[in-house]
Amino acid sequence: MRLRIAALMALLTTAVLLGGFTHPATAADGRAPAAVSAEDGQTTTVRGLLQDKSDGGSTPVEGATVTVTTGGTDVEATSNDRGVWEAEVPYVSGEQVEVTLDEDSLPDGVALREGQSATRTITLTNTLGLRVNYLLGAGNSQAASGLSELPQIIYNGLYFGVILALGALGLSMIFGTTGLTNFAHGELVTFGAILTYTFNVTAGLSIWISALLAIILSGAFGYVQDTVFWRRLRRRGTGLIAMMIVSIGLQFLLRNVFQFFTGGRTSNYRQYSTPEGITAGPITYTIRDLVCLFVAIVLLLGVTFALQRTRIGRATRAIADNPALAASTGINVDRVITVVWTVGAALAGTCGVLLGFTQSVKFDLGAQILLVMFAAITVGGLGSIWGAIIGSLIVGVLIEVSTIFIPSELKIAAALFLLIIILLVRPQGLLGRRERIG
Amino acid sequence: MDTIESALRAAIGIQAVYFCLAAIGLNVQFGYAGLLNFGQAGFLAVGAYAFAVSVASFDLPFFVAIFVGLAATALLALILGIPTLRLRADYLAIATIAAAEVIRLFFGASFKDYFNGRDGVSQFSTAFQEANPFSGPVLGFRPDDFWVMVVGWTLVLLSSLLLLLLMRSPWGRVLKAIREDEEAVRSLGKNVYSYKMQALVLGGLIGCLGGFILAFGQNSVQPDNFSSDLTFIVYTMLILGGAARIFGPIFGAVVFWGSLSLISGILGDLTAGDNPILPTWLITDQQIGSVRFMIVGIALILLMIFRPQGVFGDRKEIALDAR
């Protein structure tokens, strides 16, 4: 009982803090929440590699000019002796940027491959950097263009996959123990990101403390959600499909509560939003990314270890296997489910905290990756712990690699398409068991 | 008074019509056949886009374009149904919502010569508006809008009549039996898979009519018209009115859309002006949209928990865990 009161207090504090989120909105941009201006020093790099790929070769093209137009200003970049060009542009999340290759600046005998347009429009989605590829020279292999970029693309994909796995693992654990397909899981992700923003920017705390508080409060949010809401529904005997539709209603509600407080704005944390890139061979990374990866991997390994080895972890797996049998052996099913909800929500909150660095904080941050999380756990196998992690990595890499072949706006579609294909040929996923699909 | 009048207007307006058609289509799938189709927005999108592009890019005659729209929707239902209808209910839900999202992203980001990206397709309703018999405002609606409404409500009426007859026929009884106990129907020698597929196609086609009405009403179609929010609002309407009832989706769409408009109208009055009645730290006029959708969420949660059969439904028929 005392625990429940404590959790409610935590939630109240959160609500008050969320209220604080509105103030910078009204102060900064008044009546036009959609118009966000670049904050000082916020930049992102648009880069690409120009190589003459005629006849399957790859000769770097030096001295070609690429112009990046953003918000009326032009940033010009010239390719160096390795064919690399980089343009640093102000970062405004969601801004459309036009990238134009000056075809006259290409050396004689090198031209854009047929069907390639010299002008591209891309959307600024993150501060990790964006890539624009041009196919140069006649050739027969379309895929060749992205191959030299492949290490970086795979790194980006694995990075996203590891962060995604935090959310997917929670979703999978909750599905495994309660059977609930929780459509409101993305909102737990958003919750973590918005809280971190509130602590870091509105309250001015350091990012470390903000992130820690956000993760703890996310866990508390999961605890409260289960004890005051889902547990009661389970006791009432509400069916799983009915609960799934309830979770859709909850998703709708929470997403719009977030929008109520934050407006449609996209925002970034105060610290580490544009770290310096370090180039190691074909890959550019930042120290911040390594720290994020480290945190995520430690948490993932910690939770999987706990599930394998600890008492409560074994109880969790027993309930996932057969709740009635688990209850009859003396396991307190409700308590274990509450723990799962708390841990799952804390993991999702962490996912949001980390996503907030590379993608901007917005009311629908989590809603946008909800289906990607579903794709991940379906590919890996619904309810399987390692399946959720491996599925996330696969989906993360697939999303990034797909940008070689299809427009980047469609990269989420690639993941969802994989989801549908997997349901078609192997509905139990890679690691799932046949009986789970019913 | 103005607020009430505009809410009543919204209750029978163009948006209520296309939500209503989408809900009737969903009623066939979810209400009668028990299929959890979370991709109804995708059916509307494919119908509307196929029609719009046929006219705008290929100059096809009106009825040919309508046929193209319907055919494309039926094709989508088949493509979607073949792999997914064998799956468990929640898998079907995830697959259909994912498919609808793929369709929306596809229209927004590919074949920009035809779909024009996020700007969408326009300039296709000349033939439709040339047939408009109304020249002056009717009941305060613009003549163009009123024409769309007349056609829309006629379609609602016709499709409801069709369903009324179908659901009393042996075909409808088999469908309801599948919802109640799939195995029992199978043991009677019925091809369950085929019946489910027919329900998916029929519901999709009725939804597609809603897509046409949306397109005519706006004179354009954009990918963002067809987000999964549309599907969820349609679910709320259907459950409010009562699934597996002919009148359920009509009642749900009119009452729910009317109430939503009434509430946001009242909130609009309370927050309007330089010195609004509600303090600005509590709510500003820009936050009304969020409150409106919060109400959708709350309505869906409360209905599902306390009255899953809605106003007219039968609780026994919405025993959602039969499977």
Interface residues (C-beta under 8 A of the other chain):
Chain A: T22 R31 P33 T181 L233 R236 T238 G239 L240 I241 A242 M244 I245 V246 I248 G249 L250 Q251 F252 L253 L254 R255 N256 V257 Q259 F260 G263 L371 F374 A375 T378 I406 P407 E409 L410 I412 A413 L416 F417 L419 I420 L423 L424 P427 I437 G438
Chain B: L36 P83 T84 L87 R88 A89 D90 Y91 A93 I94 A95 I97 A98 A99 E101 V102 L105 F106 G108 A109 S110 D229 F232 Y235 T236 I239 W281 Q286 Q287 G289 S290 V291 F293 M294 V296 G297 I298 A299 L300 I301 M304 I305 P308 A319 L320 D321 R323
